[in-house]
Amino acid sequence: MTKWTLRLMTFLAITFLLICSGIFDPLAESVKYTVTNLMNYIPTEKWEPYPDRLEDNYFTMYIVFNAVAAAAAFFIGKKVVWLVRNT
């Protein structure tokens, strides 16, 4: 239980640091129009105006990019620590 809590806290800390750094801001900015246009083809129960969807999708994409990068960084870091311990 403690090991998984530590892993989750490490993942969240890496995600938070990436979000604060703003490293994926240009990427999220560049794909927000494409994602919003794709989302307009998916029928939803609640219709939202295009500008509101645009900002919501930008924020969602920004969080997703940072979380994926944090997961990759965590996995690589875990493998590096494992390799160092076993050599």
Secondary structure, 3 states (H helix, E strand, C coil): CHHHHHHHHHHHHHHHHHHHHCCCHHHHHHHHHHHHHHHCCCCCCCCCCHHHHHHHHHHHHHHHHHHHHHHHHHHHHHHHHHHHHCC
